[in-house]
Amino acid sequence: MATEILMPALSPTMEEGTLAKWLKKEGDEIRSGDIIAEIETDKATMEFEAVDEGILGKILIAEGTSGVKVNTPIAVLVEEGESAEAAPAERAPAPQQPADRAAAAQEAPAAAAEAPVAKPQGERVFASPLARRIAKEKGIDLQSVKGSGPRGRIVKADVEGAPATATAPKPEAVAEKAEAPAAAAAAPAPVAPPAASAATVAKLFADREYEEITLDGMRKTIAARLSEAKQTIPHFYLRREVRLDALMAFRSDLNAKLESRGVKLSVNDFIIKACALALQQVPNANAVWAGDRILKLKPSDVAVAVAVEGGLFTPVLRDAHLKTLSALSAEMKDLATRARTRKLAPHEYQGGSFAISNLGMFGIENFDAVINPPHGSILAVGAGVKKPVVGKDGEITVATMMSMTLSVDHRVIDGALGAEFLKAIVENLENPMAMLA
């Protein structure tokens, strides 16, 4: 029987993508686990793994086609001797409800970790052979896994991150989940006044020469998420200056000693380490907003904004408080390089409780950053500038000062707690040797 191959959801928030490249052609034999295409999401280019087996009878979506909705048929898989015309008629994916679209606009890591809904006992479980083998090896009950493949089929990615379960969930546990109050869902975003239409704006510039740039997936996501952030997150801002002279001298000394190992630490590496330690020193600030509750994290997972062509990524340095400066430096360089070529996997840029945005290398002395939900805060870092300062003895001297602004979600962190957190960051940077203790 002919089977449709559907546009996959390669991340928890993916709504549409671009079919960048077919790696198989019509007539090729397909086996479960084969990589058959490359799909571009708003953030990365990812490989699409076949779930079913058969012959690639017909390609429905050509290479380079953008805006392909999730669950749209993209090809037809047939059995030996079967015609592709026997495939079911193409169907459009079910339209999303407004609340679903609002949720999909967020790249919240909580969505990726959402607890799977257990299937009724006895119901047939659809899973790829590879997913079944991994589940068996890891002791995972497929009844409790939510499939992200075509027609809800469980694929490799669904079981790789699933926790091991000795037995299927008890009916009582399923009933408890089913009775969870609807209030657990995030409150709907307030309705904003309608923006001027594209046609209205274009009329204003009808007599001027301009180039129209079509929005790609990344720019659409940035526009949607940060508009939502400014409208729904109660931002407040805390500002401090940090004296960098001790750090600059310490960095210079360390780099001289590490030169033989090919290691060169940047000021940004010290900032990452200082923030990671501050999240441990002020644990109540290591938190995210989760709709109707606050999640207080134990590890310091620090996101760092990286500018790429057409937008930005925020790769996450996990367990940053446990890593050495040289390890953080190497990992950050690797993530930044792969971010610029859009080769990061979703788990590498989703998550974290806190982010850093550093524009100091562009000569920006200070600015206010927008919080990336569900983070509780973000640190905007400016350039180090030599300024006259009053010393402890009252004498005026010259010092290298760096401005920092902490944008804080008031639902998660109150003013005094935010001030304590920023103070810890400043003290770590002004006493860099203590960060190695």
N, C-alpha and C positions, 0 to 999 in steps of 0.2 A: 504494500500500500504506500502511495506517495505521501511524503511527510514535509510539511513546511519547516524551513529553518527561519526562526524569528530573530529580529534585532534584539540582542541581549541587553540586560541592564548590568553593566560592568562595574557599577558602584551603587551604593544605597540610594543616591539622589539623582541618578541619571534619568533624564526624560527623553532625550534624543541624542543622536550622534551622527558622525560622518563615516560612511563606509570608505575608508581610505584606500584599501587595497585588497583584492582577492588573491589569496595564495594558492587556491585550487581553481581549476577551470572545468567547464561543463564536460561531463564524461569521466571525470576522475573518480576513483574509488575513495570513499571516505570511511575512516574508522573512528570509533569513539576515542576522543583525546587528541585527534589530529588538529593542528592549527590551520584553520581554513581562511581566515581573513584578519585584517588589522582594522580596528575600530578606533576612531578619534572621539574622545569625550571632550568636555569643556576644559579638562586639565591635562590629559595625557593620551598617547597612542598606545592601545593595548591589544594583545592577541586574543582572538576569539576561538575557543576550543569547541570542536564538534561534540555533540552529546549522543546523537544517533549514528547508525552505520548504514551505508548504502552507496548509491551512485549520485554524484551531483548532476541532476537532470537538467536544471534550468536556473540561471542567475536572474533574479527579478530586479535587483537594485545594482546599478552600475557603479564602478569605482569612482570615487570623488563626489558621490552624492551626499549632500549635507542635509541636516534637519530631518533625518530618518527617525521616526518615533519608535520608542521601545515597544517590542511585540509586533512590529510591522513585519510581514513576510519579506525576506530578502533573497531566498532561494528555495528550490524544491529538491528534496532528496528522494530518490526512487530506488526500487529494487531492480535486480538484474532482469532485463527484458521488459521492464515497465516503462510506460510513457509519462513524461512530465505533465502532460495535459490532464492526467488523472488526479492531480493535486486538488485539494479543496479550494474553493473560490477565495480570492484575497479578501481579507477583512481588515477593517480599521480597528486599532486598539480602542478599548473602552475609554471614553473621555474622563479625565480626572475631575474630581470635585474641587471647588475652590480651596478647601482646607488642605486637600492633597497637594495642590500646586504650591501652596505656601510652605508646606513641609518640605516638598522636593527642592525648593529654592535654597534650603539650608544644607550645608555640608556637615551637619553636626555629627561628630563621631558617635554620639549616642545612638544614632539611627543604625550604624553598622553593628553595634553591640546589642541591638534590641532583642529581647528574649523571644525565641521562636514559639509559635503557637503549635501545641501538640495536636496531631491528627487523631481522630477517633480510632480506638483500637479495632484492628481488623481491616481498616481501610487500606487499599493498595497504595504502596509508596512507589513513586516514579523517580528513579535515580539512574545516573549513568554507571556503567560497569566500573569505571575508575573511582567514582565517588563511593560506590558500595565497598570496593576493596579497601580504600582509605578508612572508611567508617568501621570496617571490621577490624583493621589493624589497631585503630585508636580506641575501640570499644565504645563507639558512638551509636546511639539508638536513632535510626533514621526517622522514626515516628515523630521525634521532637525537633527535626531540622526543617527549616523553611527553605524551600527551593527557589532559586533566582533564575533558573533556566527557562526555556520555552515551556509554557503550560504548567509552570510551577515545578518542573523537574529539578531534582537535586543534582548539582554539578560539583566538580572538584573544589571550587572556591568556597562552597557552602559548608563543607565538612572539615576543611583545613583549619578554620578558626573556631570550630564548634567544640564545646567542652565534652569530655568523655562522660558517658552515662552507662551505668551498669545495667539498668533495666529501663523499660519504657516508663514515662511519667504516670503516676497513679491518677485514677479518675478524679480523686478529691483535689489534687493539685491543679488539674485541668479546670475543674469547676471553679476553684479560687481565682484563677486567671480570668475566666469568663465573667466573674462577678466583679472584677476590678472596676471602680467608678470611672465614668467617662471624664471626670474632672482631672484624671491623670494626664490627659492630652494637653499640649501647650495651648494657652489662651490665644484665640485668633487675633491677628494683628489689626489695629485700628485702620479703618478705611481712609485712605489719603485722597485729597481732592484730585480729580482727573488731570493728568498732565496734558499740555498742548499736543495735538496730533502732529505726525510727521508732515502731513500736507500743510497744516497751519504754519508750522515753523518754516517750511520751504518757501511759502509765499512771501515771508518777510525778507528773504534773500533772493527773490526772483530776478532782481536786476544786478546781482553780484555773481562773480565767478567763484565756483566752489567745486570740490570733489566730494562725492557721496561715498562714505565708507560703510559697507555692510558689517553689522555686528557679528563676530564669531561667538562660539559657545562660551569661551572664557569671559569675554567682555559682557555678555548678557548676564552671566552668573555674578560677576563683580557688581554690575549695576543693580541687580535684584537684591543681593544679600546685603550690600552696604547701605542701600536705601532703606531696607528693612531695619538694619542695625541702628541707623540714626533716628528712625521713627519710633522704634519700640524699646530701645535700651536707654535707660536714664543715665547718660554719661555725666561724670564730673571729672575735674582735672586737678592734678597735684603736680607742682613744679619744684625742682631742686637743681642746684648746680653742684657739680662734683669736681674736686681739684685732682687733676690727673698727673701731676709731676712725679709722685712716687711710683705710680703705675707705669709711666713712660720709661723711667729709669730702670725699673724692675724688668719690664718687657725687653728693653735693649740688652740687658745683661743675660737674660734667659735665651734670647735669640742667638747671641754670640756663642753660648755654650751648646745650643742645639743645632748649630749650622752644619756640623759634621753629619748629622742624622737627616738633613734635608728638611728640617722643621722650621717654619717661620710663623710665629704667633702674631695675630692681628689684635688691635684693641677690641674688636668685636668679639673675639674669642674670650677675652677677659669679661666682657659685659655679659655674655651668655652664662659663663660660670658664676659670676656674681649674682645674677638673677636666679639661677637654679638653686644656689645655696640659700638665698633670701626666702625662696618658697618653702624651704625646710625650716628656716629660722622663724618664719611667721606662717605656720601651717594653715591658719584660717584664711589666708589670702590665696591658697592653692586650691581654688574652687571654681566651679562652672555653674551656670544657670540651666536647670533642666525642666523648665515649664512650671511645675508646681512644687519644685524642691531644689535644693542645692546639693551638688555632688562635691564632696571634699576629697581631693586626690591625695594619695600618699607619695607617689614618685614625682619628681620634677620633670615634666615633659614640656620642653620649651620650644615654641614655634618661632621661626625667624623669617621675616618677609624677604623674598628674593624677587627682584624686578626681572621680568622676561619680556620679550617682544609681545606687545599687545595686552599686557596685564601683569599679574604677579602670582607667585606661589608662596605658601607658608609651610615649608617642610618642617617636620617636628623632630627635634633631638630628644629621644626618649631616655629617661634616667640620667639626665644631664648632670645631676648633682654627684653621681658616682664616677663620672669619667674625668680623666686627666685633661689638662688644657690641650696637650698635643693630640689626644684622641678626639676631642671636640673639634679642634681645628681641621683635622683630616676628614672627619665625618661631614662637617659643614661644607667643606670644599666639594666633596663628592655629591652631596645633595644639591648644592647650587648648580654644579655643572650639569647634572641630569635634569634639574628643573628647567634650565634654559633650552634643553632639547626635548622637553616634555616627555621624559622617560621615567618619571616617578610613578610608583604604584600608589593607589588611593590611601593605603595605610601609612604611607610616608608623608602625606600632607594633610591628613585628617587627625584631629585629636589635639591634645595639649590643653592646659588650663590658662595659658598666658602666652603672649607673643611680644616680639621685639621688632621694631621698625627703625632702622638706622639710615638716616639721610645725611649723616655727617660728611661722608665722602664726596657729596655734591656741594658742600659748602653751606648747607642749611644749618643755621644756628639753633633754631627751635621751631617746633610745630606740634600740632595736636593730631594724634592718630585715631582712627575709627576702630572700635572694638570689633573683632571678628567672632561672631557668636559660634558656640556658646561660651567662649572665653570670658573670664571674669575681669580681665584687664589687659592692657597693652602698653608697652613702654616706647615712647618716641624719643630717639636719641639724636642729638645735634652734633655739630662739629666742635672739636676742641679749639678754643681761641685764647690767645694770650691776653690777659687783662691785668690791670692794676688791682691789687687786693691789699687789705689791711691785715698784717700779720699779728700773731699773738702778743707781740711786744708793742703793738701800735704803729710799727713802721710800715710804710707803703712799699710793697714789692710786686714783682710781676709773676703771675702764675698761669698755667694752662687750665682753663675752666671749660667744662662741658655741661651744656644745658640738657636736662631730661624732663619729660612730661609724662606722667602716668595717667592714662585714661582709664577710668574705673566704672564698672557697672554697679550702680548703687543698690541694686537688688541683691547683689552677692557680697559686696565689700563696702562697709561704711567708712566715713571720713577718717576716723582715728586709726582704723585698721589699715586703710590705704596709706596713711602717713607713716605708720610703723613699717610697712612693707618697703616703701620707697627709701626710708631711712636705712634699712638693712642693706639695700642695694648700694647706696652711697658709701656706707661704711666698708663694705666688701671691696669696692673699687678703690677707695682711699687707703686701704690696708691690704694690698694684693698678696703679700707673702702669707697672710693668714688664710687665704683661700686654699693654700696647698697643705695646710695642717690637717 
